[in-house]
C-alpha cells in the first residue's frame, strides 16, 4: 500500500503499523493509501451481500417460490457475466475473481439490482426507487469504509464493554436532574401530543437533527484536543507512546520520528475517528434511557390513556397480559421513549465536555488512544524518510 520503498527490514513492521492505522479508523495515515481501490476491495463481500438482498426485494411478491429461486439465479448469472466482461476488458480471465475491485466492478454489482427489477417487469418509478436505494446504500458503505469507520467499530468492539461501563458511570452522576425532568415529561399529555404523532419522515429528521447537534457539540468542544493530535511534538513522551504500538521496533532501532503537517483528508479522518467513538458511547447512554422510559411507559401508560392524550386510537405493536392487566407496546410509546432518550444523549454530550471530571473519564482515554496512533505514525514517517 505504501508509495515509497523502505528498507527491506522495515517492510513487515510498516505493514503491521498500517494495519494498526486501519484498526483504529485511520487508514488515510498509510502512505499511498488509495480509497478508490483499497476501500472497494475490502467492501467486496458487502457489495455481494447488498446485491443478493436487493434481488430478493425486487422479486414479485405474487410469484411462487419455484419462480423466485430461478429469478435469483438468473440475476446472479447476469451480474457474473457482466463482471466476466469487465475481467476480459482488464485482460483477466473471464471467470477470475478480481483481486482488486474498482468503481466499474462495484457499479456492475450495484446497478444489476435495478436492471433485474426492470427485466422482471417493474414500472420505471419502482425501478428508480430501487436504483436510488442501492446506490445510496453503496455510497454510504463506501464513505464509512473509506474513512475506516466500519473497521474502527469492529476492532474496538472487544474493549467497548469497559468503555461503555465508564460512560455509564459518568452518565449516572451527570443525569439525575435531567432524568427527573424527563420522568415528568413522559407523563405529560403535551409530550405525547407533540412526539407521539410525528409522521415517519418528521420523526426520522428529528432524530437526525439530534445526531447532527450532538456531533457539532463534540466537534466544537474538542477543538484543543484535535489540534494537539494533528501536530504531535517530538518529545520523550512520543517515544513512550509509540512503544505501546506496533512501532515499538522502530523506536528500539533508533528511527527518528518525522511528523509532517497532516493533509486535509488526514485531518478529517482523525476528527471522524475521535468523534465516532465518543458518539457511540453517547448513543448507548441515550438508548438505555430510552429503553427505561419504554419499559416505564408499558407498565404505566395503557391504551386508553394514550388515546386520551393523543386524541386518536394508538397503533398497537404488541399486547400482553401481566397479572391480569393488559399492557401494550404502541407506536406512540416507541416514539416518545426514543425522543426522550435523544434528549438524554444530547444532555450527556454537553455535560461531559463542560464538567472536568466527566471530561477526563469520557474523553481522555480516546484522546490517549489517538495520541498513541499519532506517535506510531510519527515513527512510521521517519522509517519512510530514511
N, C-alpha and C positions, 0 to 999 in steps of 0.2 A: 504494500500500500504506500510505503514511503517513496518520496520523489527523489531522494538522494541515495548515494551508495555509501553506507557507513562502513567502518572497519568490520571485517568478517566476524570477529569475536563478539561484536556488539549486536549483530543482527537478531539472534534469538531473544536477547534481552529486550531489544526495541519492540519486537513482536509482542512480547508479554506486556510491555508498557502500553502499547496501542490497544490491546485487549482490555487493559485496566481503564484506559480512557473511555472505551465503549461501554464497559460495565457501569461506569459512573455517569453515563449520559453525556459524554463529551467527545464524540467521535471526530469533531472538527479540529481537535488539537493534534490529530495524527497528520504527519507531513504527507502531502499528496493525496489526502482523502478526497474522493470523488463521490458526492452524494448521488449523482445521476446513475452510476453503475453499482457502487458498493451497497447503497441502500436498497435498490431494486433487487439485487441478487439475494440479500437477506430476506426480502419480502416474498421470495418465490413461493414458499408454502402458503403464505397468507393469500396471495393472489389466486392460487389454485382453489383454496377453500372458498374464497369470495366468488369465484366463477361457478363452482358447483352449487353453492347456496342460491346464487342468482338464477341458475337454471331451474332449481326446484320451485322458486317463487313464480317464475313466469309461465310454468305449465298450467294448462287449463284445468280448473278445479273439477269440471264435469267429466273429465276423462277417467276411464277406469285404469287400474294400476298397470294392466298389461300394455296400455298405450303410453303411460307416463315413463316407464322404465326404458323402452326403446327411444323415446324422445330425449331423455337424458343422455343415453349412449350416443345418439346422433349428434347432440350438441357438443359432447366431449370430442367426438371424431372430427367435427368441423374445426374446433379450436386446435386440435392436434395437427390437422392438415395445414392450417394457417401458420402454425409455428414451424412446421416442417418446411414450408415455402420460405419462411424467414431464414431458417438454417441454410437452405440452398443459396439464398441471396448473400449470406455471410460466409459462403464457402465452407459450410459444415455439413456433415452427413444429415440426410433428411430426418432420420429417426433419432438423432442425438439430442440429449437433454442439454440445453445451453448452460455452460458453466457460469456465465455472467449474463444477467438479464438487463437489457437496455429498455428504453422507452418504447421501442417497436414491439418487443415481446409482451411488455406489460399492457400496451394498448390492445393487442390482439385478445388477450385474456379478458380484459375489462369490457371491450365492445362486443365480444362474442355473445354476451348475455342479451343485450337488446336486439342483436341480429337474430338470435334464436327466437325471441319473442315475436319479431316481425315475421319470421318464417312460419310460426305457428298460427298466424292469422290475427294477432292482436292489432287493435287500431293504433294509429300513429300517436295519439295522445298518451295512451298507456305505455307505448314503447319509449316515448320521450321521458316519462316519469322513471321508467326502469333505467334508461341511459343516464339520467341525471343522478339517480341514486347510486348506480355502480361507479360512475366517475367520481362523484363526491366522496364515497367511501374510500376509493383507491387513493385519492389526493390526501385525505385525512391520514390514512395509514402511511403514505409516503412522507408527509410532513412530520409525523410522530417518530418514524424510524430514522429519518434523515438527521434529526436533532438528538437521537439517542434516547427519546422518552420511553419507548417500549422496553428497550434493553435496561434502562435505569430502573423501571418499575419491577421488571422480572428479577434482576440480580440483587435488588435490595429487599425483596420480599422476605428473605430469611431473617434479616435484622429488624424488620418492621415491627415485630411484636414488642420488643423492648422500647423502641422509639415511640410507638403509639401509647405504651403504658406511661411513659414520661409526659407525653402530650396530655393524656387523660388526667394525670395528677395535676398538671398546670390548669387544666380546664376546671377541675373541681374547686380549686382555690379561687379562680377568677370569676366564675359564673354564677354563684349563688344569688346575687341580687337580680341578675337577668332572668334566671330560672323562675324566681318568684313572680316577676312581671309576666313572663311567658305563660306561667300557670294561670294567672288571672286572664290573660288574653285568650287562652284555649277554651275558657268557659264564657266568653263574651259573644253575644249574638252578632255584634258588628264584625268580629273576626270571621265568623262563618259566612256572613253575607258577602264580605269582601273577597275572601280567599276560597271559600267552598264552592263557588260557582264560576270560577275562572275557566274560560274556554281553553281547549287544548293548546292553541298557539299562544294565547296570552300567558297561560301558566308556564309554558316552556320558555318563553322570552323573559319572564320574571326570574326564573331560576338562572338563566344565562346572565341576566343583569347582576345577580348576586355574585356569580363566579367572576365576572369582569371586575366588579368592585373589590372583591377580596384580592384578586390578582394585582389590581392597581395599588391597594394598600401595601401589599408585600413589596412590590417593585419600588415604591417611593420610600417606604420605611427602611429598606435595606440598601440604600444608596452608598453609605460609607463602606459597608461590607463588600459590595460589588466592586467598588473602586479599588479596594485593597487586594481583592482576589485577582483583578485584571493586571495588577502591577506588582508581582512578587519581588521582594527585595532579597538580594544575595547576602544572607547572614548565616551565622552558625545554626540558627533555628531552622533555616531552609533545609540544611543537610539532615537534621534530626527528623524533620517531617518526611523527607524523601526516603530515609532508611525504613520507614514503615510502609513502603510501597514496593512494587517490582523494580524500582530504580535504585534499590539499595546497592546492587552490584556496581553500578556506575559511580556511586558515592565512594565505595571502598576502593575502586581503581583510580580515584583521583580525577575523574572527569569534572571539568569546570562547568558550573551552571551558566547557561547563556539565554536567559529570558529575553524576549523581544516584545514590543508592543503588540497586543492582540489585534487581529483584524476584526472588522465589524461582525462577520459571521461567527467568529470565535467568541466574541463578547456576548452575542445573542445566545449562543449555545450555553455559555457559562451561566448567564442570567436565568435561562429557562431551566437548567438543571437545579439551580438553587430554589427557584420558586415552585417548581412542580413537586419536589419532595415535601416542602412545607405545606403546600396546598393539599396534598393527600392527607396529611395529619389533620388539617383543619376540617376537611370534608368528613373524615371519620368521626370527629367530635360532633359535627353537625348531624351526621347520620344517627349517632347514638341518641342525641337529644330528640331528633325527630321520631325515632323508634319509641322512646319513652312516652312522648305525647300521643303516639299512635296507640300504644297499649292502654294508656290512661283514658283516651277517648273511647276505646272499645268497652272499657269497664264502666264508664260514667255516662257517656252520651249515647242514647238509644236512637232508633229511627224516628220516633215521634218528636224527640227534641230537635233532631237535625231538621225535620220538616218544619217545625215551628220557627226555628232560627232562619232558615233559608227561604221559606215560603214555597218550596217545591218538594215533591217526593224524592228521597235520596236514591241514588243508584247503588244498590247493594252488590258488593263483590262476593261476600261470604257471610253466612249466618250460622251461628252455632248456639247451643244451649249450655249455660253454665249455672249449675244449682237451680235448675228450673226456670232460669231467666234467659230470654233470647237476647243475644248481643250480636252486633253486625259490624263488619268492616265495610265501610261505604267509600265511594269515590270522594265525597266531600271531606271525610276524615283524613284520607290519604293526602289530599291537597293541603289541608290546614296543618297537619303534622309536618309535611315536607317543608312548608314555608316557615314554620316556627323553628325547625332545625336549621334552615338557611339563615334566619336572624341570629341564631346562636353561633353559627360558624363565622358570620361577619363580625360579631362582637368579640369572639375569641381571637380573631386575627388582629383586630385593633388593639385589644388589651395586651396581647402577647408582645407587641412591638413597643408599647408605651411603658409598661412596668418592667423594671430592671430584672427582677428575679425571674419572671416569666420569660423575658427575652433571653436570659442566659440558658434556661433549660430548653426553650423552644427553638432557638436559632443557633446557639453556639456549636452544637455537635455537627450540624450541617455545614456551617462555615469551616469548621476544622476539617471535615471530610474533603471539601473542595480545596482547602489550603494544601492538603497532602497531595491532591491531584496536580495542583499547580506547581508544587515542589518537584514532583516526578517529571512534569513537563519541562521545567527549567533544566534539569539534568539531561532529559531526552534531547532538548535542543542543543545542549552542549555536546552530546555524543554525535549528533548530526553535523555539527560545525567543525569537528576535529579533522 
